[in-house]
Amino acid sequence: MDTTTAARVDDSDLALALEVALIADRVSTGMLADGLTARRKSDGTDVTDVDLRVERVLVDLLRERRPGDAILSEECGLVGEDGAARRWVIDPVDGTADLLAGRVSWGTHIALQRDGRVVAAVVTRPVLGLRYWAGLGRGAYQDRTTADGVVRTSLRMSGRSYLDGARVATFVDPESAGEAVLRDRGLLADERPDVIGDLLRGDLDALLDEGGHTWDIAPLSLLVPEAGGVFAGPDGGPSCDMEWALSAAAGIAAELYGLLRPRAETRTC
């Protein structure tokens, strides 16, 4: 973990990322009782009124608080200057299909990039009352909302040091080559409602994401290393703008990357 002063996230930026996440959860959960309206997008995925409302609220807030920053969001695209030194990346509702199906595995993804590097990240699971967050050089944490307030705990990924018996979750097409090799090796984890949380808490050993966009992947590029794991894009580095990413326990990351990367097909998001 890089803890130099220059690398560490600014306190006000981290506080704003957490504030934005709380507001997103309040907006999204506040709309559930009224039912959901959805339409099919040109790419074949659904977008709901919750996606659009959360995005509008967050973009407006960030433009007010950080007028010089660019914003990249799933539904509205880029707001502000292309190539800006500072850019917020937002997925207003990650897991829209899960939201529509009444499952709990959806929430908001937020990341702040500074010169292309993610320095603050938050992933929320509002139905579960959970938020996972990290600041560059600050570590990674879980905030759980309870009746008595917020309980904060440190996140630490699995300490597994050998690949046999590892539990690897996937966000991939079931017919992908990566899924096939994991299945053949007996490494596929069982389905679970909170994959990202289980990964960051050490209940899973790795996560393979194929086909995700920048707003899906960006938070993990910080959360994973701050929780003691390894995040690797297709080039082996921390890139989050390609549609392939491996998040893994440090002890198995190199071997698992070597197993999966040759079977991946990627393109720029």
Residue, then its C-alpha position, 0 to 999 in steps of 0.5 A: m500500500d502506497t502511504t506517501t503524502a502525495a499518493r494518499v487521498d485528500d480527506s475532503d474527497l474521501a468524505l465526499a465519496l462517502e456522502v455521495a454513497l449515502i445519498a445514493d442509498r437513500v434515493s434508491t431505497g426511498m423509491l422501492a415502495d413505489g414500484l419500478t419502471a424499466r425500459r430496454k436499452s439498445d444494448g439489451t440491458d434494462v434501465t429503471d427510474v431508480d438508475l436515472r434518478v440516482e444518477r441525476v442526483l449524484v451528477d448534480l451534487l458533484r457538479e456543485r461540489r467539484p465543478g472542475d471535475a469530470i464525471l463518467s456515469e453509465e447512463c449519461g456518459l461523460v460530463g465535463e472535460d475529456g481528459a480532465a485530471r480528476r474524474w468521478v466514475i459512477d454506476p448509479v445502480d450496479g445490478t439493475a437486473d437484480l434490482l428488478a428481480g427483487r434480489v439484494s445484490w445491487g447498489t451504487h459504485i463510486a470512484l474518484q480518479r486522479d490522473g487516471r488512478v483511483v484514489a477513493a472508492v465506494v460500493t454500496r449494498p443498500v438492502l443489506g445496509l452495507r458500504y465498502w469503501a477505501g481511500l488510497g493509502r488509507g485501507a479498506y473498510q466495511d460500514r454496516t448500518t444497524a439500529d444502533g448506528v454504523v459499525r465500521t470494520s476493516l476489510r482483509m482479503s483471503g490469505r490463501s497461498y495455493l490455488d487448489g481448492a480456491r473459491v473463485a466467483t465470476f461475473v462472466d458469460p457462462e460460455s466463456a473460456g474463463e468460466a470453463v477452465l475454472r469449472d474444469r479445475g473445480l475452482l468455481a464458487d457457489e452463487r451468493p448474494d454479495v460477491i464483492g463483500d465476500l471477496l473483500r471480507g476473505d470469504l472468497d479468494a478471487l473474482l473474475d470479471e469479463g465484460g464489465h465497464t469502467w464504472d463496474i470495475a473502477p472501485l475494485s481497482l482500489l478496494v482490492p489492493e487496499a484490502g491486501g489483495v491484487f487487482a489486475g487488468p488485462d495488461g497485468g496492471p491496475s487498468c480499469d478501462m478494459e472489459w477484463a479484470l481479476s481480483a485475487a488474494a495476493g498468494i494466488a494472484a499470479e498463478l490464477y492470472g496466468l491460468l485465466r489471462p490467455r483465455a480472455e478477450t478484451r476491448t477498451c470500455 
